[in-house]
Amino acid sequence: MTDTLATSASATPDGGREARIQELLGQLRAGAEPVLRQMAERLVDLPEGQSFGQIEYDLRDGAHELAAAAHRAGLQAGKKRGTPAPALSARTAGATPASSATGPRPG
């Protein structure tokens, strides 16, 4: 999985990359705090005999929530760097040639 992340990291060589990373990290931290807090509270309140079972599902759900929030934030950040102008449209096709360009049929 880290190979995939490393490959995508080299795809943007411009100098504004680090600034975008820091901005996105700030957004991710702000969104992750409540989820991490909820996970921590759940773990602290967990009775010793219930270390497995439902808590595993609760923690997994929290991790999925974090991943989904990260994905949404990344998509929103990507929208901000969209193309500055709409793409040019293609030219329209010319008239269709006649189907019998060789002349009349011998008869």
Sequence and secondary structure as in RCSB ss.txt:
>XXXX:A:sequence
MTDTLATSASATPDGGREARIQELLGQLRAGAEPVLRQMAERLVDLPEGQSFGQIEYDLRDGAHELAAAAHRAGL
QAGKKRGTPAPALSARTAGATPASSATGPRPG
>XXXX:A:secstr
 HHHHHHHHTT  STTHHHHHHHHHHHHHHHHHHHHHHHHHHHHT  GGGSSSHHHHHHHHHHHHHHHHHHHHHH
HHHHHT  SS             S TT     
